[in-house]
Amino acid sequence: MNVFFKEKITFDSGNIIDDAPTLNVSYGVDKNFMFGSGVSITSVLMNNQDINFSFHLFTDYIDDEYLKKFEILSNQFNTCINIYLIDPEYFLDLPTSNFWSYATYFRVLSFEYLSEFIDSLLYLDADVMCKGSLRKFTEISFQNQYAAVVLDNEEMQVKSAERLNYPELEGKYFNAGVLYVNLKKWNEKKVTEYLLRLLRGETKYGRLKYLDQDGLNIVFELNNIYLPNDFDCIYSLKNELKDPSHQTYKNTIGDSTVLVHYTGITKPWHHWASYPASKYFSLARDISPWKSYPLKKAGTLAEMQKYYKHVFKQKKYFLGVLFLIQYKIKKLKSK
């Protein structure tokens, strides 16, 4: 596995909480999600000061500014942060889409690599923010299951089972943004080899629209522990376009919610996404080394489209018209 890595950097305060459980947590990100991962780690730490953490960040990009901030974060919370700089060349033959780059496979790489050293691992997408205790994961004892997972939404259940020609999957299709993986079983079953074959098209199943998420649902063979959606509460900020009050998010994100998963193009770190629903990101950012780091501007076509729609709804009409024109021009040039 070392062929994938250019460098490993570790920041470790060396301080351990006596008699506290330990939890390994991994992220897989490219440059666009690095900011989110830093704030996500902060959100985990600020809400779980009774757990010893080791974080594992797999990325194809790092710079001195990010390294300095991760070092500050490690010292701030007396935690261990490992950064693995990856050579993306080894993933370029795998399928991607307009919404998922090859960085989605860094998740799989974290499972494969860390399975050589540890027995279990919590994986979080960078757009997952923590607002409660993760002790539940430290209490899980795997028998023969592959992972502890959270079901995706109801619409995904039916569509995924039909698309993958896997009727038994309906009602069992999980979202891969939060996974607590039995790495011991992953290693024993050589899951990576099977998963890569699926992703390269060697499959009796249907189209893997959601890439490794679909693949993981197949290779885990419905043999999982299913957790309540408090541990992967899916919320899309596009909902704010339909809610003038910006309070309806409370119907989805409640007091018992532990992990909020901001799916969709608009993320809480976008500068047009300063809604009350984004507060779980904002609270963590405000105490993190990224407090003064600028929120992300619209760069891609998809982001530009979301930006002008949101600013129109926010009654910033001049900005909306200006960015709508810029979006149309860029779209024409891209054809």
N, C-alpha and C positions, 0 to 999 in steps of 0.2 A: 504493500500500500504506500510505501514511502515515495514511490514514483510520482504521486499526485502532489506532493508538498514541496514548496520552495523554501519555506521557513516556518518555524514555530516560535512565538513570543509568549512568555508567561509573566503575568503580574500576580504576585501572591503575597498578601500581607503577613501570612504565617500564623495568624490568630485563629484559633479553633474554639468554638463554644463547647464546653464540657457537657456531656450527656445529651447533646442535641443530635437529631438525625442529620444525615447527609443526603444531598440531592445533586446529581449531575444534570446539567441543562445545556442543550446544544441549540445553535442557530446556524442557518446556512444563508448567506446574503451576498449580494453584489454591492457595488458602490451606491446604488440608488436606495438600498435598504439599510445601509450601515448606521445612519442617524437613528432610524427606528429601532434597530437592535440595541443601541446604547441606552435609549430611553426605556425600552422593554426590560432590559436587565435591571435598570434602576427601579422600575415598578415592582419587580419581583423582590428585590432586596428591601425596599422600604416597607413592604407588607409582610415580610417573613424573616424578621431578625432573630427568630428562634431556630433557624435551620442553617447548617453549614453547607455552602454551595461551592461547586466547581463549575464554572461556565466554560463552554467550548464553542468558539466562534469560527466557523469555516467560511472563508471568503477568498475572492480572487483580487481583492483590492484593499490596501491599507496605506495610510500616509502618517507622517510624523504628528500631525494634529490629532488624528484619531487615537494613535498610540498614547499620546500624552493624556488624553481624556480618559481612556480606559485605565491607565495607571492611576489617575486621580480617583476614579470610581472604585478601583480595587482597594485603595487606602481608605477611602471614605467609609466603606462598609466592611472593611476587614475581610475581603473575599478573594477568591482565586479566579482569574480570567485568563484562559488560554486562547490564543489567536493562531489559527492555522492558515497560512497563505498558500493558496491552491493554484496549480497550473491548469487553467480551463481547457487546454488543448485536448485533454482526455475525455471531455464531454461533448465535443463538437459534432460527433457523429450521432448523437441522440436527438430525438425530435424536440422541437420547441414550438411556440405559438406566439401570436401577437401579445398575449398576456403573460406568458411564462418564458423566461430565458433559461439558458442552461444552468443558471444558479439554483433552479429548483432541485437539481440533482445533488447539490451540496448536502441536502438533508440525508439522502441515502448514503453518501460518503461518510457523514458523521456516524451513522449507525454501524457501517462496516468497519471503519477504523477503530472506533471506541469499543467495539465488541471484543477486541483483543485484550482489553484492560479492565472493563467494568461489566457488571451483569445487567444493569438497567439504566435507562436514560430518558429524561423528559425533553422532548423536542418542542420548541415554540417557533412559530413564524414571527418575523420582526414586527408585524402589525398586530401582535397580541399583547395587550396590556393587562397587568395583574392588579387586582383590587382587593384581594383576600388571601387567606392562608392556603399554602400548597402542601400542608401536612398530609392530606389525603393520599398524595402520591407516595410519600415515605412509608405509608402503612399498607400499601398494596403488596401482596405476596403472590407471585405468579406460580401457577401449577404447570399447566401445559399451554397456556395462552401465549399468543404472539405479542399482544399489547393491550393497554388500557386506552380506550378510544371514546370519542363522542360522536353520536350520529349527526350527519349533515341534515339540512332541512328537508321537509316532507317532499317538496317538489323534486329534489335531487334523488330521493329514494326510488321513485317510479322511473324517472328518466334514465338513471344510471343502470338499473337492472335491465331495462330494455336495450339500451345502447350497447352494453357489454355482453348481451345474450346470456345473462346470468340471473335467472328469475329468483333464485334463493337469496340474492343480494338485497332485494327490496326489504326495507325495514332494518337493514344491517349495514348500509353504506355509511362509512364514517368520513369525517373531514380530517385532512392530514395536517392542519395547522397546529393542532395540539395532539401529541402522541407520547404516551409513556410506554417505551418499548422494552420488551424482554430480550436484551442483547445476547443473553446466553443461548436462547432458542434461535435467534437470528443467526448466530455463528454456527450452531449445530446443523441447522437446516440449509445453510449456504443460500440464504435468501437473496443476496445481491446478484448471484449468478442467474437465478430464475427471473428476477425482476428485470435485469438488463435484456434478457432474451425477449420478454414481453414488450419492452419499450422499443426494441428493434424490429418488432413485427412478427416474432415467432410465437404466435398465439392462436388458440382456438376461440378466443373471446372476440368481442367487437372492438370498435374504435376507442382507443384510450385518449379521449378528449382532454381529460385532466391529468394526462401524463403519469407521473409517479404516484399521484393520489389514487388514480384508477388501478395502477399496478399494485400498490400496497393493499388495496381492498381485495384484490384477487389472491395475492400470495399469502395473505393472512388467513385465508380459508374460513372466514366467519368465526374463527377461534380467538375471540377477544373478550376482555372485560369491558362492558359498556357503562360509561359514566354519565351522570346527568349533564345537561347542556350548560349548567353553571360553570363547567370547566372548559368550555369552548363556546361562549355565547356569541353567536355570529350577528354582527350589526353592520349595515352598510350606510355610510354617510350620504348616499344618494337619497335616502329616506327624508333628509332635511329639505329636499326640494318640494316635497308634498306636505310639509308640516310648518305652517307659519308660526306656530307657537314654539317650535323646537323643544318640546317637552315630551313628545310621544315616545321618545327613546326609552323612557322609564317603564313602558309596558314590556320592553324586551330585557333591559339591563336592570336587575333588581338588587336588593340588599344581599341576597345569597349568591349573586354572581361573583365568581372568583377570577375568571379570565375572559376579557372582552376581546373579540376577534374582529378587527375592522377590515372587512372584505371589500372588494371593489377597487376602482381606479383611484378615487379620492381617499387619501389617508389623513389621519389627524395631524401629520407633520406638514401638510400642504397649507400654504398661507391663506387660502380661501375657506379652510375647514374649521374655523374658530367657532364651533357650535358648542352648546352645553354638553352634547353627547361626546365631545372630544376631551372632556375634562380629565379622564383617566390617563390620557397621554400628557396633558398639560401639567397635572399635579406632579407627575414623575419628572417631567422635563425641568420644572422649576427648582427641583432640588438636585438635579444632575449636573455633571460637568458641561452639558449641552444647553444650559439655561440661556446663554446668549447666542447660541448657534442659530443662524437665520432659518426660518421655515422655508420649505422647498417651493420654488416657483414652478409654473407649468412649463414643461419642456417638450414632451412627446405630444403627438396629435391628440391622443386619447385624453391626456391631461388638459390640453388647451380647450378641448370641447367641454370637459367637465367644469373648467374654470369659468368660462363665459356663462354657462347655465347657472352656476351658483351665484355669481356676482349680480346677474339679472334679478334672481330671487331675493338677493340682499339689497335690491333697489339702488345698486351702483351702476346706473344705466350707461354713463359715459364709458366707464371701464368695460362694461359688457359689450358695447358696440365696438369699441377699439379692439378688444381681444377676439370678437367674432370675426372681424375683418382679417386680423392676423392669422386666425385659424383657417379661414377660407383660402387665403393666399398660400399658406404652407401646405394645405391639402392639395391644391392645384399643382404645386411644384413637386409634390411627392408622386404624382401619377406618371 
